[in-house]
Amino acid sequence: MKLLGIPLRKPGPFELTGACAMAVGLWFAALGLMHAEKMALDASDAGGLLLVIVWACVSTRLGIRVDRGGRHVAANFLVSGFLIAGYRAALAVVA
């Protein structure tokens, strides 16, 4: 399977679990830094941040690495944009 010409690999369950655990740790660190800098952040923004951080960690396990060139960066931005758009649409439907 390919995404924008990037061959994707199938990660194992332990790789995905580790990526998600790392994403939650990075999310807590980002929230802590934002709180220390007194940045305004509501619950929906924190949820969107978590979604993008989880995608960034999982995408690396799928073989999409931003240090490998423009296609990888474009794929990361494309999927992140779709995730945020879907998240915002879901929030609009629920609210």
Beta strands, then each sheet from edge to edge (+ up, - down):
strand 1: 2-3
strand 2: 6-7
sheet 1: 1+ 2-
end
